[in-house]
C-alpha cells in the first residue's frame, strides 16, 4: 500500500474514533452485537480467518467477521460500529501480511484492555512481488495449517480451560487440510501445462506449492486496471502459450478477463482467492475446503 493510502487509512481511523467519542457514547450504551456472555467474543477480519476460527473454536466462541459476505476485502473500510465491536471483543484475529490495511492503525487506536490481537500469518514466509508482500497466504494449504496453529495457540492462551477442546478440533481440521493437500497433488499430477492467467496476482502461494506459474492481469490488489499495452501483451501471451482459460474472481468484475478471453479465443472461469464469499455461498455453508476443491477442478480444466 502506498503512502497516500496509509495516510487515508490513518485519517479514517481518527475520524471514526472521534465520532465514537463525540456522538455515540461508550460501547455499553450502544449495546453489544455479541449475544452469548458465556462464550469467547471473537472478531475476525476476513473470511479465511472466520472459517479457520470456526473450525477450531467450535461452540466455545461467538465469531463475527468484519467484512460482510459479497464485499471485496480490498475495498473494505471500517465503520463506527466495527470499532465499537472491537472495543467489546475478547479477541481480534486477522491475517496480516498487509491484507488488512486498516488493522495496525485500528489496533493502536483501540482502548479495549482485554482485547487479545492475533496475527495469524505472523510465522509465514511471505512471497514478495514488486517490492510488496503477497498477502494471500492461506491459498497454500501448508500456510493454512500454520495459521490454524497460531489461532489454536491464541485460543488456548485466552481460554485455557478449554485447551483440550481446541487442540482436538485443531488436530481434526489439520487432518482434513492434509487430505486436501493430497487431493491437490493427485489431481494435478497429470496436467500438461503449468501456467495460469489470473485476474490479479493472488495465487503465488498456491502456485509455489504445486509447481505452477501465474500470469496476472493486475497486481496484488484487485483495484488496478491494465493499460492497453499490458492488455496486448496478455492477449499475445495467451495465443502463444495456447491458454484457453482466463480466470476471474466472483467478487470482482470479469470485464477485463472477458475482453482478453474474447481476443484470445479463450473462455473465462472463476478461480477463487477465498478472500471473501458471496451471500449465497454463506447461506449454503460453503467453507475454505469446499472452495479449494472447486479451485482444483478449475485448474484441472485450464491446465489439461
Secondary structure, DSSP 8 states (H G I E B T S, - for coil): --HHHHHHHHHHHHHHHHHIIIII--HHHH--S---TTSEEEEESSHHHHHHHHHHHGGGEEEEESS-TT--GGG----HHHHHHHHH-SEEEE--TTS-TTHHHHHHH---TT-EEEETTTTS---EETTEE---GGGSHHHHHHHHHHHHHHHHHH-GGGHHHHHHHHHHHHHHHHHHHHHHHHHTTT-S--EEEEEES--HHHHHHHT-EEEEEE-SSTT----HHHHHHHHHHHHHTT--EEEE-TTS--HHHHHHHHHHT-EEEE----S---HHHHHHT--HHHHHHHHHHHHHHHT-
